Amino acid sequence: MSLELLAVRVMVDQIAIEDESGEEAPKGSRRANPMDVHVGSRVRLRRMLLGMSQEKLGEHLGLTFQQVQKYEKGVNRIGASRLFDLAKVLGVPVQFFYDEAPSGAQSAGAATPGFAEQPDESYVVDFLGTREGLELNKAFARISDPKVRRSIVDLVRALAGEES
């Protein structure tokens, strides 16, 4: 599973608004649609990868940071023209926001085939959803020398008290 996919899964899990009882939400409730949550999480992922604040993204789009926040959480649905504008500002094709999307019939909390997390990997997914995780991942990816990368992995394992 790619690191980007893991980061997206974490964000979707953190953002998803779900009723623990599994009952459908009453009409007119503020429950987020799974696709809106996914698209919003992709907006958040790309914004964070660019090191852009919600406020700065809002300025580019003529929105408040609160509106950007609602889009990222999936509470407010992003219209077609706004999605097009987001794609331009974030430097990605519109399709980026739908990559790795859940099938339409699944709820936000349902497991997507092929995306089931192994219990021992959940800490990795949680870490990649943090700012530090994204920053570390971006910086590590820029290191081109395989020996240096290996040394960094060994260093981190030693600091964590883990054997190689």
Secondary structure, DSSP 8 states (H G I E B T S, - for coil): --HHHHHHHHHHHHH----TT-----TT-----HHHHHHHHHHHHHHHHTT--HHHHHHHHT--HHHHHHHHHTSS---HHHHHHHHHHHTS-GGGGGTT---TTS-TTS--TT----GGGHHHHHHHTSHHHHHHHHHHHT---HHHHHHHHHHHHHHTT---
